[in-house]
Amino acid sequence: MKLDALLERARQASAYRNTLLHSAWGTGLDGDVVRRDETHEFVAIPTIKELEEFIEIIQKLILDIVDAQKAGFIHDAMAKRRVKAKDEK
């Protein structure tokens, strides 16, 4: 369950990142910067605050993954796997 939750958070973050980076960005007739979304409609670009919030989401996700690898459930699962492999030898 914990791994599924981490993977889902990563999937959502990746999807949002891809939406931003792979959108066509340009200047509208009124001079405002816009991008085309997946339906090819012109939409406003994210605000600085929205981008900063997204950065915080990514940073928290990275820290949670690293924590899980170093001392959390991923570490525990890998330690059990190493013991099992050692016992099988």
Secondary structure, 3 states (H helix, E strand, C coil): CHHHHHHHHHHHHHHHHHHHHCCEEEECCCCCEEEECCCCCEEECCCHHHHHHHHHHHHHHHHHHHHHHHCCHHHHHHHHHHHHHHHHC
